[in-house]
Structures are given as structure tokens and as C-alpha cells.
């Protein structure tokens, strides 16, 4: 629960900080940064995606699932997955 409180505190702090530099530039108080074309950006190409088992073992995903009352074992059963030992 401490991790959830820390995340919520950070989000709350960001919400109360007001508009960031992008909003300031949008109002015309500064030069707009150069933006790479979508094909040149870091997000233009998909990288390796984590396996579903890796996602299910992630602590943040676990918190979200717990909040939504989703049981990992039941989700694995519905998806037809078997729990695999983690590689260390």
C-alpha cells in the first residue's frame, strides 16, 4: 500500500503543479521545440514486448489487478496459461 500511496502522491503533486512547459509554449511565450517526424521518433518502431507472464508478475500490475479484484490464477485459467517459473 505504501507504493500506491507514493504513486498517488506523485500524481497529485503533478496535478497541482499547473501547466508544464508545453502549455506555456502553446500560449506563445517561447519557441516551440523541434519535433521529429513520427517515423523518426523513438516510438515509431515497436520493440520486444514482455511475455504475459512477465506482466502478470509485475508488482504494479498486481496492485491494479488487486484493486479490480482480478485473481491472477483465475486470469491464467481463463487465458489457458500455466504459471512458469521465473528465470533469475
Secondary structure, DSSP 4 states (H G I P E B T S, - for coil): -HHHHHHHHHHHHHHHT---HHHHHHTTSSPPPP---GGGSTTSS--PPPPHHHHHT-HHHHHHHHHTT--HHHHHHHHT----PPP-
